[in-house]
Amino acid sequence: MEFPLLDPKNRLPLYIQLADLIRTKVQESDWIPGEQIPTEKELCGQYQVSRITVRQAVAELVHEGYLERYPGRGTFVAEPRIEQRISRLTGFTQDMEARGKRPGARVLQFQVVVPPSTLPWAYRLLDEENVILLKRLRLADGEPLAVEMSYISYNLCSAILDGNLEDRSLYALLAEACNVIPSRAIQQWTAMACPPDEARLLSIPRGAPVLHIYRTTYNQFDQPFEWVESYYRGDKYIFQAEMQNEGMNGRR
Ligand code: 16G
């Protein structure tokens, strides 16, 4: 097989040129997720470059999330991350179905509790004596992606208590049983090292990076009905936002 040779006269360093070629192979599915890529030695031979160049190119693509390196086993094409636009309010089931993945939910806790004092809105806005606590492990094609702990308004949503949320969508049940339609949400993210209990549930090493997310979601009458604390796997997600320059018009 012929391999395109890199151009030493090109102003781009050789490792960038090599990374571009490998990235294209992944993007065009010549190399597919889970496939082992050739060894360093093979890449050196195929592209007529030094080991250092190959190492730098592979390191760059590991950094970008295209490749994953497993010491002692080799380097593999990574599963693409789940890209989620943050300008649109969606639920997990809807997100996964839009990507052709099978959404799943394992219910870990589903009960009525006294609102904890950490809850930002429950007392102040709704003044509820009870809230519904729903803790779930969320899966896509059977793989754990997130742990979500939702505190849901009892007054607005108590009808969900008769429903089954195992592998079902909360937002679909809320619409059906309570006429609660998620209409807007305030969400914040921070990066953190995964705590031990969540790491066990997510099947990732304790301390692996996760996105710690808080969301308050409002219904069609602008009443808050859920407050969610969740841990999303940092190796599986990209959150993407479109930003507008409002009012600068290129002037200071
Ligand atoms: C998302 C939401 C969560 C919501 C869930 C409903 C984030 C960070 N969280 O995971 O607040 O409860 O969707 O999904 O986006 P469901 O309808 O599949 O149960």
Boltz pocket constraint, residues with backbone or C-beta under 6 A from the ligand:
constraints:
  - pocket:
      binder: B
      contacts: [[A, 90], [A, 91], [A, 92], [A, 93], [A, 94], [A, 148], [A, 150], [A, 168], [A, 169], [A, 170], [A, 171], [A, 172], [A, 213], [A, 215], [A, 217], [A, 226], [A, 228], [A, 230]]
      max_distance: 6.0
